[in-house]
Amino acid sequence: MHESLRRWPVVPFNDRSTVQETTILGHVIPKDTTVVFLQAGPSFIDKGYQINESKRTETWRKDKGAGINVGKTDDLDEFKPERWLKEMDGSKELVFDAQAWPMATFGMGPRGCFGRRLAMIEFRFLLTLLVWNFEYLPLPEELASWEGTLSVTYSPTKCYIRARKVIPSVFNFN
């Protein structure tokens, strides 16, 4: 689920207004300026840009390497659900780590989406029903594509599935 939301965010950008003058990578941003940041851009779904370290804040330089793996991979354009699994305490056991990779689908911090938990529960519920009720079959090559267009939302140019119902539905939605 997290890899789907990271790779194809529902809304590809977010914005915040500055409450005081601040500096971002050496650029002064005046108070009350709306800053737009991409959730479907470099370091999220593509390789991150190389940043001159002298332009970063002292806090960033001190904490570099801790937390989220920003820009540490060349395969962010690929769908890899296993990137969210980490070894637990040096053992071979893999556990899910929600902070493993950059993803701002629901915003971040205290101003993030207050409906995040409900949305994730609904997503799990829907995904479970789809997996329980259908077998997913291969598509012909000409219909199988991840291609899409990015505007306010990501819209697939080809969105096909080939499914076979495997069990009667537990729920009657009619």
C-alpha positions as CSV (number, residue, x, y, z in Angstrom):
1,M,0.0,0.0,0.0
2,H,2.7,2.5,0.9
3,E,4.6,1.8,-2.3
4,S,1.5,2.4,-4.3
5,L,0.9,5.7,-2.5
6,R,4.6,6.7,-2.8
7,R,4.8,5.9,-6.5
8,W,1.4,7.2,-7.6
9,P,0.3,9.8,-5.0
10,V,-3.3,10.9,-5.1
11,V,-2.3,14.5,-5.2
12,P,1.2,15.2,-6.6
13,F,1.9,18.3,-4.6
14,N,1.3,20.0,-1.3
15,D,1.7,23.6,-0.1
16,R,2.5,25.5,3.0
17,S,2.5,29.2,3.9
18,T,5.5,30.6,5.7
19,V,4.7,32.0,9.1
20,Q,8.1,33.8,9.3
21,E,10.9,34.6,6.9
22,T,13.0,31.5,6.3
23,T,15.8,30.3,4.1
24,I,15.5,27.2,1.9
25,L,18.8,26.0,0.3
26,G,20.2,29.6,0.4
27,H,17.0,31.2,-1.0
28,V,15.2,33.7,1.3
29,I,11.5,33.0,1.5
30,P,9.5,36.0,2.9
31,K,6.8,35.6,5.5
32,D,3.3,34.7,4.2
33,T,4.7,33.1,1.0
34,T,3.0,29.9,-0.3
35,V,5.6,27.3,-0.9
36,V,4.6,24.4,-3.2
37,F,6.4,21.1,-2.9
38,L,6.1,18.1,-5.1
39,Q,5.1,14.6,-3.8
40,A,5.6,13.2,-7.3
41,G,9.0,14.5,-8.2
42,P,12.7,14.2,-7.3
43,S,13.4,12.1,-4.2
44,F,9.9,10.7,-4.2
45,I,9.4,9.0,-7.6
46,D,12.7,9.9,-9.3
47,K,16.3,10.2,-8.3
48,G,16.9,13.3,-6.1
49,Y,18.9,16.3,-7.2
50,Q,22.5,16.8,-6.0
51,I,22.4,19.6,-3.5
52,N,25.4,21.7,-2.6
53,E,25.9,20.8,1.1
54,S,26.9,24.3,2.0
55,K,23.4,25.5,1.2
56,R,21.8,23.1,3.6
57,T,20.9,24.1,7.2
58,E,23.2,23.2,10.1
59,T,20.4,20.9,11.4
60,W,20.3,19.0,8.1
61,R,24.0,18.6,8.0
62,K,24.1,17.3,11.6
63,D,21.3,14.8,11.1
64,K,22.2,13.7,7.5
65,G,21.9,9.9,7.2
66,A,19.3,9.6,9.9
67,G,15.6,9.0,9.2
68,I,14.2,8.8,5.7
69,N,16.4,7.6,2.8
70,V,16.2,10.8,0.7
71,G,18.1,10.4,-2.6
72,K,19.9,7.2,-1.6
73,T,18.7,5.1,-4.5
74,D,18.5,5.2,-8.3
75,D,15.3,3.0,-8.5
76,L,12.6,5.3,-7.2
77,D,10.9,5.2,-10.6
78,E,10.3,1.4,-10.0
79,F,7.5,-0.2,-8.1
80,K,9.2,-2.1,-5.3
81,P,7.0,-2.9,-2.3
82,E,10.0,-4.6,-0.6
83,R,11.7,-1.2,-0.1
84,W,9.4,-0.8,3.0
85,L,10.8,-3.9,4.7
86,K,13.8,-3.5,7.0
87,E,15.8,-6.1,9.0
88,M,14.9,-6.1,12.6
89,D,17.8,-5.6,15.1
90,G,20.4,-7.2,12.8
91,S,18.4,-10.4,12.5
92,K,17.1,-11.8,9.2
93,E,13.5,-11.0,10.2
94,L,11.9,-8.4,8.0
95,V,9.5,-5.9,9.4
96,F,7.4,-3.1,7.8
97,D,8.9,0.4,8.3
98,A,6.5,3.3,7.4
99,Q,9.4,5.8,7.6
100,A,11.6,3.8,5.2
101,W,11.1,6.0,2.2
102,P,9.9,9.5,1.3
103,M,6.1,9.7,1.0
104,A,4.0,12.8,1.7
105,T,0.7,11.5,0.4
106,F,-1.2,12.8,3.4
107,G,1.1,15.7,4.2
108,M,3.4,15.8,7.2
109,G,3.6,17.0,10.7
110,P,0.8,18.6,12.7
111,R,-0.9,20.0,9.6
112,G,-1.0,16.6,7.8
113,C,-4.3,15.0,6.9
114,F,-6.4,14.2,9.9
115,G,-8.2,11.5,7.8
116,R,-5.1,9.5,7.1
117,R,-5.9,6.6,9.5
118,L,-9.4,6.3,8.1
119,A,-8.1,6.4,4.5
120,M,-5.5,3.7,5.2
121,I,-8.1,1.5,6.9
122,E,-10.4,1.9,3.9
123,F,-7.5,1.2,1.6
124,R,-6.6,-2.0,3.5
125,F,-10.3,-3.1,3.5
126,L,-10.7,-2.5,-0.3
127,L,-7.4,-4.2,-1.1
128,T,-8.3,-7.3,1.1
129,L,-11.7,-7.6,-0.7
130,L,-10.1,-7.4,-4.1
131,V,-7.4,-10.0,-3.2
132,W,-10.0,-12.4,-1.6
133,N,-12.5,-12.2,-4.4
134,F,-10.4,-12.1,-7.6
135,E,-7.6,-13.9,-9.3
136,Y,-5.5,-11.4,-11.4
137,L,-4.5,-12.8,-14.8
138,P,-1.8,-11.5,-17.1
139,L,-2.7,-8.8,-19.7
140,P,-1.7,-8.8,-23.3
141,E,1.5,-6.7,-23.8
142,E,-0.3,-3.9,-25.6
143,L,-2.7,-3.3,-22.6
144,A,-0.1,-3.7,-19.8
145,S,1.4,-0.3,-18.9
146,W,2.2,1.9,-16.0
147,E,2.1,5.0,-18.2
148,G,0.1,8.0,-17.1
149,T,-0.2,11.8,-17.1
150,L,0.5,14.0,-14.2
151,S,-1.6,17.1,-13.6
152,V,-3.5,17.9,-10.4
153,T,-3.8,14.1,-10.0
154,Y,-2.0,11.2,-11.7
155,S,-4.2,9.7,-14.4
156,P,-3.3,6.4,-16.0
157,T,-3.4,6.4,-19.8
158,K,-4.0,2.6,-19.8
159,C,-5.8,1.2,-16.8
160,Y,-6.8,-2.4,-17.4
161,I,-7.1,-5.5,-15.3
162,R,-8.0,-9.1,-16.2
163,A,-9.7,-10.7,-13.3
164,R,-11.5,-13.9,-12.5
165,K,-13.9,-14.1,-9.6
166,V,-12.7,-16.9,-7.3
167,I,-15.2,-17.0,-4.4
168,P,-18.7,-15.7,-3.7
169,S,-18.5,-12.3,-2.1
170,V,-18.8,-12.2,1.7
171,F,-20.5,-8.8,1.5
172,N,-23.5,-7.9,-0.6
173,F,-23.1,-4.4,-1.8
174,N,-26.3,-4.3,-3.8
